[in-house]
Amino acid sequence: MKHQTVAVLLLIVVSALVSPHLVIGVKRPRCTVEDKNNVLAHCGHYTIRGHPKEIPPKHSSCCKAAEGHDMQCIVDLLNVTERKNHDQRAIIDLETACN
């Protein structure tokens, strides 16, 4: 009986070491393409290049779209056309403007 208990405990420990994501949970990505598209759709007015710089109201749809997201991550997901059309600094600044 003692050997069986040791074997079961060893199996549990090995399983925990081999698959730690099952033990500690899988971390959600910082942001997704869908998050980026949502931010651009609601905040484009504030981030489009050549547009006078404005700060979105804290209770705007832009701030709701940006809420809880790492704006650097959003910028990292921009494609070439989006980088040409949107001011990356303005996107990053949404993080502080909306908090």
trRosetta pair geometry for C-beta under 8 A, 3 or more apart (Angstrom, degrees):
i j d omega theta_ij theta_ji phi_ij phi_ji
1 4 5.7 -55 -152 34 35 113
1 5 6.6 36 152 -20 66 104
2 5 5.8 -53 -152 33 33 112
2 6 6.5 32 153 -16 65 106
3 6 5.7 -54 -148 38 33 112
3 7 6.2 36 152 -22 65 108
4 7 5.6 -54 -146 36 31 114
4 8 6.4 31 155 -19 65 105
5 8 5.9 -54 -148 35 30 109
5 9 6.4 27 155 -15 64 108
6 9 5.8 -57 -147 40 30 110
6 10 6.1 32 154 -20 65 109
7 10 5.7 -55 -146 37 28 113
7 11 6.4 32 153 -21 62 106
8 11 5.6 -54 -149 35 30 114
8 12 6.5 32 152 -19 64 104
9 12 5.7 -52 -149 34 33 112
9 13 6.4 32 154 -17 65 106
10 13 5.8 -54 -147 37 32 110
10 14 6.2 30 156 -17 66 108
11 14 5.9 -55 -143 39 29 110
11 15 6.2 31 156 -21 63 108
12 15 5.7 -56 -148 36 28 112
12 16 6.4 28 155 -19 63 107
13 16 5.8 -56 -150 35 30 111
13 17 6.5 25 154 -15 65 108
14 17 5.8 -59 -148 39 31 109
14 18 6.1 27 157 -19 67 111
15 18 5.9 -57 -141 37 28 108
15 19 6.5 -27 175 31 64 103
16 19 7.3 -86 -139 61 19 68
16 20 7.0 53 168 -96 61 60
16 22 8.0 -123 -122 76 52 101
16 23 5.2 62 -147 -67 87 143
17 20 7.0 -2 -148 -61 25 90
19 22 4.6 28 131 9 111 116
19 23 7.2 132 106 -14 71 89
20 23 5.3 -60 -154 39 49 111
20 24 5.8 7 162 10 85 110
21 24 6.6 -68 -128 56 29 83
21 25 7.1 -60 -173 108 61 14
21 26 5.1 40 -174 -83 112 77
29 32 5.9 99 82 -68 130 78
30 69 7.7 96 157 -158 74 67
30 70 4.8 -34 177 31 116 133
30 73 4.2 -152 115 -97 122 158
31 35 4.4 -118 -164 76 90 147
31 36 6.5 97 148 -49 121 82
31 69 5.3 66 -97 -154 117 105
31 70 6.0 -131 -30 52 114 84
31 73 3.9 140 17 120 120 125
31 74 5.5 -84 150 -67 169 65
31 77 6.6 -117 104 -17 114 139
32 35 4.8 109 51 1 69 99
32 36 7.2 -127 101 -2 43 86
32 77 7.9 89 153 -106 20 162
33 36 5.4 -50 -150 36 37 116
33 37 6.3 38 152 -19 67 104
33 77 5.9 -166 -98 -176 62 135
34 37 5.8 -53 -146 37 31 111
34 38 6.3 33 153 -21 63 107
35 38 5.7 -57 -150 36 29 113
35 39 6.4 29 154 -18 65 105
35 69 5.6 159 178 -114 130 139
35 74 6.6 -110 119 -97 101 94
36 39 5.8 -56 -149 36 30 109
36 40 6.3 24 156 -13 65 108
36 74 5.0 155 -106 -147 79 77
36 77 4.4 -121 -67 93 153 134
36 78 7.0 -166 -163 -71 133 57
37 40 5.9 -56 -145 41 30 108
37 41 6.1 33 155 -23 65 109
38 41 5.7 -54 -144 35 28 113
38 42 6.3 4 164 1 64 112
38 65 4.8 -164 142 -152 94 110
39 42 6.5 -71 -144 49 25 94
39 43 5.2 -22 175 23 67 125
39 62 7.8 64 -154 -157 61 69
39 65 5.0 164 -96 136 50 113
39 66 5.5 81 -123 -84 104 73
39 69 6.8 -111 -68 72 131 160
39 71 7.8 159 -155 -120 158 80
39 74 5.3 -16 46 -144 161 146
39 91 7.1 78 143 -147 131 102
39 94 7.3 143 -162 90 116 167
40 43 6.5 -68 -110 58 19 84
40 44 5.3 50 177 -70 62 94
40 47 7.3 -91 -122 64 65 139
40 82 6.7 -68 -107 -139 149 121
40 86 6.8 -89 -122 -72 102 153
41 44 6.6 -10 -128 -19 11 113
41 65 7.2 -164 66 -126 85 160
42 60 7.8 152 167 135 106 94
42 61 4.6 -126 -150 126 119 95
42 62 4.7 177 137 -94 93 51
42 64 7.2 -91 169 64 161 85
42 65 3.9 149 50 -12 145 150
42 66 7.8 -139 87 -28 119 80
43 46 5.1 -56 -174 45 78 109
43 47 5.5 51 131 -9 95 116
43 56 6.6 -75 -124 -48 89 149
43 62 4.0 103 -89 -144 79 104
43 65 6.2 -142 -27 74 101 129
43 66 6.2 62 -57 -50 145 114
43 91 7.3 111 115 -116 137 72
43 94 6.0 -3 -149 -103 154 148
44 47 6.0 -77 -133 51 31 94
44 48 5.5 47 170 -50 74 100
44 86 7.1 -91 -130 -97 70 112
45 48 6.7 -27 -128 2 17 112
45 51 7.0 -155 -177 167 48 164
45 54 7.5 -31 133 57 94 127
45 62 7.4 -102 48 -72 101 135
46 51 7.7 -140 -133 99 15 135
46 53 7.9 52 -164 -153 71 53
46 54 5.7 -105 -116 73 83 86
46 55 7.4 64 -141 -127 127 19
46 56 5.2 -66 -63 -48 154 100
46 62 6.0 72 5 -149 135 161
46 90 6.2 -174 138 168 78 119
46 94 7.0 109 106 -87 137 105
47 86 4.5 16 137 -155 108 101
47 87 5.5 -148 -169 47 64 79
47 90 4.3 169 -121 104 68 120
47 91 5.1 51 -128 -66 138 77
47 94 7.4 -38 -68 -46 115 122
48 51 4.5 67 77 -8 96 129
48 85 6.3 -40 -137 163 75 82
48 86 6.1 -58 -100 -103 38 64
48 87 7.4 33 103 -2 12 89
49 84 7.4 -82 5 152 147 47
49 85 6.1 -148 12 -175 105 30
49 86 6.4 -153 -30 -110 84 10
49 87 5.3 133 -87 -52 69 83
51 54 7.8 -59 136 7 105 98
53 90 6.9 -146 -124 -106 93 116
55 97 4.8 -153 -153 -149 98 125
56 60 4.6 -112 174 47 105 148
56 62 4.1 -104 -137 74 162 137
56 63 5.5 -175 112 -43 123 90
56 94 7.1 23 22 -129 124 92
56 97 6.2 96 41 131 80 126
56 98 6.5 1 75 -81 113 94
57 60 4.4 117 63 -39 83 104
57 63 7.1 -101 96 -8 50 131
58 63 5.5 107 -162 -113 35 176
58 98 6.2 138 -130 -147 62 52
59 63 6.7 -49 -71 60 7 134
59 64 7.8 33 -170 -48 42 98
60 63 5.0 99 56 9 78 96
60 64 7.0 -136 101 -2 44 87
61 64 5.4 -52 -147 39 37 115
61 65 6.3 40 153 -22 67 104
62 65 5.8 -58 -152 35 29 109
62 66 6.2 15 155 -10 66 112
62 94 7.1 -116 156 -140 105 123
62 98 7.2 -137 115 -88 85 127
63 66 5.6 -59 -138 45 34 106
63 67 6.2 60 155 -52 65 92
63 94 7.5 -166 -102 -173 60 95
63 97 7.6 -122 -96 110 102 85
63 98 3.6 170 -132 -137 94 113
64 67 5.6 -29 -149 -3 30 123
66 69 5.8 -110 -167 44 48 111
66 71 6.8 9 -155 -83 108 103
66 94 4.5 -118 -134 145 159 124
66 95 6.9 -138 167 -82 118 48
66 98 4.9 132 84 20 126 165
67 98 6.4 -121 -75 141 67 131
69 73 6.8 -123 175 63 87 115
69 74 6.0 62 145 -47 128 116
69 95 7.7 -117 86 -98 68 92
70 73 4.0 70 87 2 104 114
70 74 7.2 178 94 -12 56 80
70 95 7.4 15 -145 -102 34 136
71 74 5.1 -44 -150 32 45 117
71 75 6.4 49 150 -20 69 99
71 91 5.5 173 -176 142 109 77
71 92 4.7 150 115 -121 124 41
71 93 7.7 -125 126 24 167 24
71 94 5.5 153 -102 58 142 95
71 95 4.2 -124 -5 -43 125 109
72 75 5.5 -50 -150 37 36 113
72 76 6.3 43 149 -25 65 103
72 92 6.0 42 -73 -114 66 102
73 76 5.5 -49 -148 31 33 117
73 77 6.8 28 153 -17 62 105
74 77 6.0 -64 -159 35 31 109
74 78 7.5 52 144 -45 62 88
74 91 5.9 -138 100 167 120 124
75 78 5.7 -29 -162 -8 42 117
75 88 4.9 79 -139 -152 124 98
75 91 5.3 148 -74 92 95 135
75 92 6.1 -11 -37 -60 140 90
78 82 4.1 -137 -160 98 92 120
78 83 4.8 122 128 -62 126 78
78 86 6.8 -132 -127 58 140 123
78 88 7.2 -117 9 -99 158 98
78 91 8.0 -175 -56 -1 131 172
79 82 5.0 90 50 13 68 105
79 83 7.1 -127 99 -9 33 91
80 83 5.8 -56 -150 34 29 112
80 84 6.7 27 153 -18 63 105
81 84 5.7 -56 -153 34 34 111
81 85 6.2 16 156 -8 68 114
82 85 5.9 -65 -140 46 31 103
82 86 5.6 -12 175 16 72 117
83 86 7.0 -66 -116 53 19 82
83 88 6.8 4 -138 -59 76 111
86 90 7.1 -125 176 63 81 113
86 91 6.2 53 151 -47 122 119
87 90 3.9 66 88 6 111 114
87 91 7.0 174 92 -13 60 80
88 91 5.6 -51 -153 32 38 113
88 92 6.5 36 151 -16 68 104
89 92 5.7 -55 -149 39 34 111
89 93 6.2 35 152 -22 66 109
90 93 5.6 -54 -145 37 31 115
90 94 7.2 52 150 -38 59 88
91 94 5.9 -35 -166 2 36 116
92 95 6.4 -37 179 7 48 112
93 96 6.1 -57 -162 43 55 99
93 97 5.6 53 144 -23 81 113
94 97 5.4 -62 -133 45 34 111
94 98 5.5 17 172 -9 72 117
95 98 6.9 -66 -142 41 13 97
95 99 6.7 3 160 -14 54 118
96 99 6.0 -64 -140 37 32 107
